[in-house]
Amino acid sequence: MTIDKSRSGRAKVLYALCASDDAKPRYDIRGLESAPVYAIDQNGLRAVVSDTLSTRLRPDRRNISAHQAVLHSLTEDKTVLPMRFGVIARSAEAVQNLLAANQETIREHFERLNGCVEMGLRVSWDVANIYEYYVASHPVLRDARDEIWDRSSNNADYRDEKIRLGNLYQSLRNADRKEFTEKVKDVLLDYCEDIVETPVKREKDVMNLACLVERQRLDDFAKGVFEASKLFDNIYLFDYTGPWAPHNFITLDLHAPTKKKALASSTGHSG
């Protein structure tokens, strides 16, 4: 693909990599700084980029939302390898050199991920107070709590007892998280190509799963989530989202083609 000379020397924000074809794509979305999004091709590979005058991108809400909007648009009809936010190449030539230098690992990712998208699944305890729920449903925790309340202790000893009680609560909750996650994964593996456990972010979260799903099997995946939910009672909330670009299934470690620094910031995949 011939690169517009008026654009070639400008720095480029990288959004994603994908396979190229003979057609010149037209993207109906703007990227960071409201810049037009376009393609740079090299050896059958394509980088989706926009121009920038910045040397560093602020990870604020507006910029991150713009980056994610481009990825979401690209993922609607094809497999893409998302770049993490903030990757900037110095020029169009630097982008082409990056594609050429890393074409083997990029192609390997396409072979593994082709036709697939990422679906997220979060399972949480749908209760008002998770600690009180555990006290009510785990006699060993309830007995330990009641023993502390009934015991006459000085402040230091009482504080140590409360720490031990908190550790018991955490260990019970973590054990349940592990057991329940394995139950859900056992079901979903019949509907997914792969599953990655991602960290839980809230106290009430049981699990966060990233699921690699063939695009043509998205309806089957929804059925799999429903099947897994039937293993649990009504206090467990199943919430799935997507499709997304397969962030959690990419292990790209892109490198510049020469010792001379070709990028203004380090390259890599989205996290």
N, C-alpha and C positions, 0 to 999 in steps of 0.2 A: 504494500500500500504506500502511495506517495504521501509524504507528510507536508502539510501546508508550511511553506517557508516562513511565513509570518508568525507561526506558532512554534517552530522547531526549537528555537533557542530559549524559550521560556521554561521556567520550572514547572514540573507536573505533579499534581496530586494523584496518587494511585489508589484506585478503588477496588479493582478486581482483575483477575486473569481469567481468560477463557480461550476456547479454541476459535481460530479465525476461519473465514471462508472467503470466497471471491467477492462477496457483496460488501459494499461499504455501509456499515450500520448507521442509522439515524436514531439518536436517543432523544426521547421527548421528556427529558428531565435535566435540570441544572444541578450542579454540584456545589461544593463549598464556594463561598464568596459569589454565589449566583452565576458561576462560570459555566459555559456550555460543556457538556460531557461528550467525549469522542474517543475513537479507538486509535491505538498505535499497534501495528502488526509486525511480526518478525517470525519467519520460519514456521508458519502455521499456528503461531500463538498470538494472542491479543491481550494487550493491557488496556483497560478502560480508565481514562484519565480526564482531568480538566486542568487548565492553566492557572497558575497562581503567581503573585508577586511576593508572596511570603516565603521566608526561609524556615519558619516554624509555625505550626498550627495550634491555636489554643484549644484545649479539649473542653470547650464549654458546650452547653446544651445545644445551641444553634448549630455549631459545626458538626457535632456528633450526630445530630438528627439529620443533617444534610447528607452526611456520609452514609448513614443507614438507609436513607430514602433511595439513594442511588443503588445500593446493594439490593434492596427489596425490589426495585424496578427490574434490575438485571435478572433476578432469580425467578421472576414470573414465568419465563419460558425457556430457560436454559441453565445448564450447570456452570457455575462460576466458582473460582477460588478467591475468597474475599481477602483483601489486604487489611491489616490492622489500621486503625485510624492514625493519621499523621505521617504516612510515608510520602516523602517528596523526592523526586528525581530532578537532577539539574537541567535536563533537556530531553528532547525526544530521542536523541542518539543514546543518551544514558539509559532510557527505557528499553530501547532495542537491544543494547548490549546486555542489559540485565536478563532479558528474555533468552537471548542466545546462550549466555553463560550458564543458565539454570534450566535449560529446556528438558534435560533428562528427568530431573525430579518433578518438574511441572507436569510433564506428560504422564509420569507414574501416578500422580495425584488424579489426573483426569481419568485415567483408566479405572482407578478404584472408585471414584466418586461420580462418574458419568451417569446422568439420569437420576441422581439422588438429591434430596434436600434434607435439611435438618428440621426436626420437630422437637419442641421442648415440652416436657411434662413435669409439672410440679404437683406434688401431693402434700397436703397439709392437714393438721388437726383442726377441724372446724368447731372449736370450743372457745368459751369466753376466757378461761384462764387455764393454760396448759399445765401449770404446776398443780393446781387444785384437782384437775382431772387425773393427774398421775397419783396424787395422794388418795383419791377415791378409788382408783382402779388397781393400785399396787399395794397390797397389805403390808409388805415389808417397809415401804416408805411411810405409810400411815402410822405404823407402830413406832418407827424411829422418830417421827415428828411428835407423836403423843408422848413418848418417853421424855423427850427434851422439854416439852411444855410442863410436864408433871414434876420434873426433877428440880430440886432446889440447888442452884449452882452459883458460884461467883461469876462476875462478868467475863473474865478471861476464859474460864472453862466453857461457859455458855457459847462464847464466840467460836471456839474450836468445834463444839458440837454442831453449831449451825453450818460451819464449813463442811464437816463430814456429811451432814444431811444434804447439802447442796451437791456434793460430789456423788452421793448415792442417786439423787434425782437425775443428774447428768448421765451417769453410767446406765441407768435403766432406759432413759430416753434414747441414748446412742445405740444400745443393744436392739431396741425396737426399730430404730431407723435402719440398722443393718439387715435385720430379719425381713422387714417389710420391703425394703429395696430389692432384695434377692427374689422375693415372691413376685413382684411386679416385673422384674427383668426376665424371669423365667417365662412369663406369659408373652411379653412384648418381643422377645427374640424370635418368635415365629412370624413377626410382622415387620421386623427391622433388619437391616444389614449389619448394624453395629449399635452399641449403646455406650455412652460415656457418662459417668457420674460426675456432676459438677457440685461445688460446695453449696450447702444450704445457707441461706442468708438471714432467715428469721427463726425465732425460737419455736414457732409453731410449724415450721416446715419439716416434713418427714423426709422428702427427697427432692432433688432436682436432677432430671435426666435429659440428656441430649441424645436424640434418636436419629440415626441415619436411615432414611426411608426412600424407597424408590418412588419417584413422583407418581407413577401410575398406580401405586398401592396406598395412596393417602387415605382412601375410604376404608381400606382394610386396617390401616393403623388405627383409625378412629374406633373401629370395632374391637381391636385389641385392647385399647384403653378401657372401653366399656367392660370387656371380659375381665380385665385385671381388677377393675373397681368392684366387681361382684364378690371378690375375696374379702372385702372389708365392709364394715357397717357404715352407717350414715354419718358418723362423725369425721370421716375422712373425705376431703374434698379433692377431686381430680380435675386439674386444669391444664389443658394442652394448648400450645400456640405454634404458629408457623403457617406455611413453610418459610424457612430462612435459608440463607447461604450456609454451607456446612462448616461454620467456624471451628467447632470443637473436634473436627475430624481431619484437620490440616496440620501437618508437621513440617511445612515448608521452612527452610532456613536459607533464604536467598542470600547470595554473596555477589559483591561487585566483581566484574570480570578481570580487573587489573588491580595492582597495588594502589594506583591513583584512585582517590576516592571519587566514585561516580555519583554518589547520592548525597543529598544534603542531610538526610537522616537515615538511621538504620532501617533495613527492610525486614519484612516478616509478615506473618499472617495475623488476622484479627484474633483477638483473645476474647 
